[in-house]
Structures are given as C-alpha cells and as structure tokens.
Amino acid sequence: MKMSQEQIERAINKMIGIIKPNDVLSVDIEVHPLGLDEVKYEYYLNITYIVPDDSEFLRSSNMRYSDYNKMKWNKEILDNLKGYLGIDVIINSSGVSSESYHNRMENN
C-alpha cells in the first residue's frame, strides 16, 4: 500500500518520538522526499536534538562525546525507520540545540 507524503511524515515523527534518547527533550525534524515510487520510500532528514539548557551535550569540552552520541542516535533512527516502516533515510544534517534557543527561534 502506498502511503502519502503526509502519512510518511506522521509515521516518521511518531517513530522518532518513541525512540527519542533519554537526554533529549524533543527531536525536531524536516522531511524531504528523495524519491517516491510504488515500492520504495526514500527521504532526506534534517534533525535537531533539543536538549535542556544545562545539558552536557552543549559544552564545548564535550564535543567529541556529543558527536559520538549524535551519530549513535542517528543510526538508531535510520535502523528503526528502515526496520519498522521500510523507509530509507539519508540524514542530511543533524545538530544539538538548547531548549531556550530552539524556543526563541520557533517564536521568530
């Protein structure tokens, strides 16, 4: 059964909400189709992990630790989307943002 772009985006958001890492408050994603056909769904994702303002992932002294965790989280998202939804995803970009900065940008 072919799913619409909207259904795919809802499914991706639900899946990410379920597998969200404990240290992350929320995950903001942008979904861009790479190609849709009857058999295969492929998307680009831009991901921002929203963390508390005092998170260790925001400290410059922890950049390697933050990058490692971000790669681990990205892999978990890729594996789950492929395994449970049959969706191929390329993560175009991923980053970490503080809650206050993210909220400020959302309100502008």
Wavefront OBJ file of the C-alpha trace (Angstrom):
o trace
v 0.000 0.000 0.000
v 1.380 3.376 -0.987
v 1.476 5.993 1.762
v 1.100 9.714 1.137
v 3.844 12.204 1.984
v 1.769 13.352 4.977
v 1.341 9.778 6.262
v 5.066 9.142 5.907
v 5.909 12.320 7.834
v 3.475 11.410 10.638
v 4.931 7.893 10.833
v 8.493 9.248 10.993
v 7.524 11.739 13.732
v 5.812 9.011 15.776
v 8.752 6.651 15.429
v 11.255 9.328 16.435
v 9.065 10.287 19.394
v 9.153 6.683 20.600
v 12.909 6.137 20.223
v 13.962 9.605 21.414
v 17.056 9.361 23.647
v 16.509 9.954 27.380
v 18.790 13.004 27.490
v 16.833 14.689 24.681
v 13.673 16.717 25.342
v 12.396 16.549 21.787
v 13.523 15.964 18.224
v 12.748 18.499 15.525
v 12.841 17.065 12.009
v 12.390 18.273 8.478
v 11.455 15.587 5.961
v 12.298 15.998 2.272
v 11.409 13.306 -0.270
v 14.287 11.956 -2.291
v 12.145 9.719 -4.442
v 8.769 8.084 -4.132
v 7.666 5.128 -6.147
v 5.346 2.173 -5.645
v 7.955 0.016 -3.950
v 10.487 2.193 -2.154
v 10.287 5.309 0.017
v 13.422 7.437 0.340
v 13.838 10.670 2.288
v 16.368 13.212 3.437
v 16.066 14.205 7.098
v 17.361 17.282 8.854
v 17.378 16.542 12.582
v 17.807 18.803 15.591
v 18.009 17.216 19.020
v 16.590 19.644 21.607
v 18.294 19.293 24.999
v 17.987 21.143 28.332
v 19.904 24.411 28.581
v 22.354 22.878 31.067
v 22.955 19.710 29.030
v 26.440 18.242 28.858
v 25.943 17.953 25.081
v 26.207 21.751 24.764
v 29.580 22.126 26.479
v 32.490 22.683 24.127
v 34.639 20.416 26.295
v 32.247 17.565 25.438
v 32.108 17.976 21.640
v 33.552 14.518 20.922
v 31.105 12.982 23.370
v 28.258 14.968 21.820
v 29.259 14.000 18.255
v 29.541 10.340 19.234
v 26.073 10.346 20.803
v 24.576 12.213 17.860
v 25.981 9.574 15.473
v 24.612 6.815 17.718
v 21.154 8.475 17.838
v 21.160 9.000 14.068
v 21.976 5.326 13.469
v 19.154 4.255 15.765
v 16.718 6.442 13.820
v 17.959 5.053 10.477
v 17.734 1.444 11.648
v 14.263 1.820 13.165
v 12.772 3.675 10.201
v 14.100 1.004 7.838
v 13.211 -1.947 10.056
v 9.731 -0.949 11.166
v 8.475 1.350 8.424
v 10.535 0.210 5.425
v 11.673 3.785 4.830
v 15.172 4.540 3.535
v 16.523 7.744 5.036
v 19.611 9.822 4.449
v 20.352 12.161 7.327
v 21.332 15.344 5.569
v 22.222 17.192 8.748
v 21.898 16.746 12.473
v 22.610 19.030 15.362
v 22.003 19.714 19.017
v 20.221 22.827 20.271
v 19.374 24.142 23.705
v 15.711 24.327 24.631
v 15.744 28.111 25.126
v 17.479 28.779 21.790
v 15.142 26.451 19.934
v 12.075 28.064 21.504
v 13.382 31.534 20.668
v 13.920 30.536 17.025
v 10.444 28.921 16.837
v 8.814 32.141 18.068
v 10.539 34.345 15.468
l 1 2 3 4 5 6 7 8 9 10 11 12 13 14 15 16 17 18 19 20 21 22 23 24 25 26 27 28 29 30 31 32 33 34 35 36 37 38 39 40 41 42 43 44 45 46 47 48 49 50 51 52 53 54 55 56 57 58 59 60 61 62 63 64 65 66 67 68 69 70 71 72 73 74 75 76 77 78 79 80 81 82 83 84 85 86 87 88 89 90 91 92 93 94 95 96 97 98 99 100 101 102 103 104 105 106 107 108
